[in-house]
Amino acid sequence: MNVRRAGAGSRFLYDSFDAAAARIEANERVAEERWSALEFRLGQIDAVLERLEKRIWVGVYGVAAFLLAQGAEAVIRTAMR
């Protein structure tokens, strides 16, 4: 940033830069907050997807166990004849 020296010109020459710098800093803070909110939401979405994946795998293992039980029952029935 420009540092104003005493008697180095008009104050209006430097005030506009200070306003622009303040506006840039405010926009940076807003962008930072938006980024942190985005990271928070992505973390929540990731947790939901992990839970969903676990549920899907439980379903897959349940179907596989059911099919294996049916196969074992068929083998036992044929062995009993």
Phi, psi and omega per residue, in radians:
M1 nan 2.678 3.116
N2 -1.392 2.353 3.096
V3 -1.753 2.249 -3.096
R4 -1.448 2.223 3.062
R5 -1.719 2.580 -3.125
A6 -1.074 2.248 3.099
G7 1.258 0.352 -3.067
A8 -1.731 0.334 3.096
G9 2.284 -3.003 -3.078
S10 -1.288 2.497 3.088
R11 -1.208 -0.436 3.133
F12 -1.199 -0.362 3.093
L13 -1.179 -0.600 -3.077
Y14 -1.715 -0.450 -3.099
D15 -1.084 -0.680 -3.128
S16 -1.121 -0.619 3.106
F17 -1.213 -0.625 3.099
D18 -1.141 -0.697 3.113
A19 -1.152 -0.709 3.125
A20 -1.149 -0.702 3.130
A21 -1.137 -0.707 3.106
A22 -1.123 -0.688 3.118
R23 -1.141 -0.712 3.117
I24 -1.130 -0.758 3.118
E25 -1.097 -0.712 3.112
A26 -1.115 -0.745 3.099
N27 -1.117 -0.637 3.104
E28 -1.150 -0.703 3.110
R29 -1.139 -0.701 3.111
V30 -1.121 -0.754 3.129
A31 -1.112 -0.667 3.106
E32 -1.104 -0.768 3.118
E33 -1.124 -0.722 3.103
R34 -1.105 -0.695 3.140
W35 -1.132 -0.751 3.132
S36 -1.160 -0.646 3.084
A37 -1.153 -0.673 3.101
L38 -1.127 -0.745 3.102
E39 -1.095 -0.681 3.116
F40 -1.102 -0.817 3.141
R41 -1.137 -0.687 3.106
L42 -1.131 -0.618 3.058
G43 -1.100 -0.729 3.097
Q44 -1.138 -0.738 3.127
I45 -1.107 -0.707 3.120
D46 -1.095 -0.737 3.120
A47 -1.113 -0.714 3.123
V48 -1.131 -0.715 3.126
L49 -1.144 -0.642 3.091
E50 -1.132 -0.738 3.105
R51 -1.114 -0.711 3.121
L52 -1.104 -0.727 3.124
E53 -1.082 -0.714 3.100
K54 -1.081 -0.747 3.133
R55 -1.120 -0.688 3.126
I56 -1.119 -0.753 3.131
W57 -1.140 -0.631 3.067
V58 -1.090 -0.719 3.093
G59 -1.119 -0.738 3.124
V60 -1.103 -0.791 3.131
Y61 -1.154 -0.583 3.087
G62 -1.130 -0.773 3.115
V63 -1.131 -0.734 3.126
A64 -1.111 -0.701 3.110
A65 -1.144 -0.695 3.106
F66 -1.087 -0.802 3.139
L67 -1.125 -0.707 3.089
L68 -1.119 -0.668 3.102
A69 -1.139 -0.714 3.104
Q70 -1.119 -0.729 3.099
G71 -1.123 -0.731 3.116
A72 -1.131 -0.697 3.112
E73 -1.106 -0.719 3.118
A74 -1.124 -0.720 3.119
V75 -1.133 -0.731 3.140
I76 -1.146 -0.710 3.129
R77 -1.113 -0.731 3.131
T78 -1.228 -0.522 3.124
A79 -1.282 -0.489 -3.117
M80 -1.347 -0.337 -3.096
R81 -1.278 nan nan
